[in-house]
Amino acid sequence: MNPFLEKPISIEKSLQNWKELYPRPYHKMEVDPYTKTRIILMNGTEFEANWFSHQLARHTCDNDLRRDLSLARMVEKQQQLKISLLKPANESALEHTIGYEQLAVDLTAELAKREKDCDVKKALDFALLEDFDHLYRYANQLEMEQGVIAERLVGGYTEIMPGRPTIAHHRFPKDNVKRCINSKTADKQTVLATLIITAAEQQTMNYYMNITNFARNDMSRKLYEEIALVEEEHVTQYESLQDAGATWLEMLLWHEYTECYLYWSCYKTETCDYIKALWLQNLEMEIAHLHKAAELLKKYEGKEWQEVIPDGNFPKPLSLHENIEYVREILATTVQYTGVKEGYENIDDLPDDATFFNYQKQINPTACIVPSHGVIDAHIRHCGKDYRYEVAENPVKALRSRQCDNTTVGIVKGVAKSTGFTCN
């Protein structure tokens, strides 16, 4: 499908009344896990589009342009709120969090498997292991706090076991900044990947930042606080991959194209008829926004959309599905790696005075004060072992014990072997 060739509807007629805006929530015990993850993904995609538009409006004094942006932006905000309200009121914050981390794992893995740019693939594979470990930490807290087994929430599609331990995720902030791509020369899938993953991780960061002080107890509050700050690292990493050399209106076009592509992908892969119809409705709205972005690009910069996106045809639909073997492969080969400026290095090869080790001493002077470790330690003390859902033993030997949370992998030299990243 090429959305540039579709006939757009009227943006003004896309505005919905209050009855239209309030959807029927899904049933949390019956919905397919990937329907939930698609909802979270599109909520985040709409948030990114909305706030990109706000930032653009704050960087121009042209009120004609700002008025056009404000109209499309209100439709975007209506879409986001309607999507967010598909979550039922009886789904707890922690239950919903499991969906966030399942999305992070399976979306990142799917994008990485498709990625042709080696730097971008490394970034995806690197953060994949961290989101994978977050899922494990939250799942243990969920069982302790609410007696809910996360395996049921993920539908058995995504394993729940230690990845690169969260204690090892805390890096000197400057080491999270990577090389930006050039959208003029990069593969279309690469440009889409940088925009999609930034929106998804930004949504996760925002959710954790906002939910932290609403959590039920100190242990949950501390866990959300810690992982929210890791998500800040992820957003820094992913946004730095985007093309900073593109103009505001070129990026507006890319944002709208990305939304069209994701709604089309959701429509193609959705299993719930009610929500599938919603994806189609939103796709039609986004096609109108895309055409408006192309019009603004032509009006203000004298460029045709083909100069920014030469081939408007969508890549194959982005499908969310299980990635167990892929995650295991990345875990087995890169668990000992950390970020070092634009690249990634095995901690075994770092000097003892590396910024990573110095930052670890400052943030994690002792493992016993680290919330993500405290959650697993408490679960082991209460239940005799941690909570896991795994189809086979952990591919990293040091992470196999269920009676002791390992706080050395990814931090201490020589405790695990990692051969390194691979490119497609």
Helices and strands as residue ranges (DSSP letters): G 3-5, G 12-14, H 18-21, H 33-57, H 63-84, H 93-114, H 118-146, H 150-154, G 166-169, G 173-176, H 188-211, G 212-214, H 218-241, H 248-269, H 273-301, G 305-307, H 324-334, E 337-340, E 343-346, G 347-349, H 355-363, G 367-369, H 371-383, G 397-399
